[in-house]
Amino acid sequence: MTINEIIIEALMDKDNWTSDGSVNWNFIDSDLWLHPESKKFSDDEKILGLDNFPDELIPVTELIDGLHIPQPLKG
């Protein structure tokens, strides 16, 4: 897995989104550092991966029963 793939996996977790539909980057950061695959990357690589994560890879959310649920990217 790449750093971007780990971040995308974390972004697909509804618990990593706030009630207003924005990303809780503190949770994404935590998920990245705790992911078993992240051991392959240096601290600097993980920091750069978060800092340079492309906005176009952030999924949109759909409001379902009062929760913002991330939707898979199309394409």
C-alpha positions in Angstrom: 0.0 0.0 0.0 1.1 3.6 -0.6 0.7 6.4 1.8 -2.2 7.8 -0.3 -3.9 4.4 -0.2 -3.7 4.3 3.6 -5.1 7.9 3.8 -7.9 7.0 1.4 -8.8 4.0 3.5 -8.9 6.2 6.5 -11.1 8.8 4.7 -13.6 6.1 3.9 -14.2 5.6 7.7 -17.3 7.6 8.6 -15.8 8.1 12.1 -13.1 10.3 10.6 -15.6 12.9 9.5 -17.1 15.7 11.7 -20.8 16.3 12.1 -20.6 19.2 9.6 -19.1 17.0 6.9 -15.5 18.0 7.1 -12.5 15.7 7.5 -11.2 15.2 11.0 -7.5 15.3 9.9 -6.4 14.4 13.4 -8.1 11.0 13.1 -6.7 10.5 9.6 -3.2 11.3 10.9 -3.7 8.8 13.7 -5.0 6.1 11.3 -2.0 6.6 9.1 0.6 6.3 11.9 -1.2 3.2 13.4 -1.8 1.4 10.1 0.3 -1.8 9.9 1.6 -0.9 6.4 2.9 2.5 7.6 6.0 0.8 9.1 7.4 0.8 5.5 7.5 4.6 5.5 9.7 7.0 7.4 8.2 9.7 9.7 9.1 12.3 7.1 7.4 10.4 4.3 4.2 10.1 6.4 4.2 13.8 7.2 4.8 14.8 3.6 2.0 12.3 2.5 -0.5 14.1 4.7 0.7 17.6 3.9 0.6 16.9 0.1 -2.5 14.7 -0.1 -4.4 15.8 -3.2 -7.7 17.5 -2.5 -9.3 15.7 -5.5 -8.8 12.4 -3.7 -10.9 13.4 -0.7 -14.3 11.7 -1.1 -17.5 13.6 -1.0 -20.0 12.7 1.7 -23.6 11.9 1.6 -25.8 12.9 4.5 -27.6 9.7 5.6 -29.6 9.6 8.8 -27.8 12.7 10.1 -24.3 11.3 9.4 -21.9 12.3 6.7 -21.0 9.1 5.0 -18.0 9.1 2.5 -18.8 7.9 -0.9 -16.3 6.0 -3.1 -14.6 8.0 -5.8 -15.9 7.4 -9.3 -13.6 6.6 -12.1 
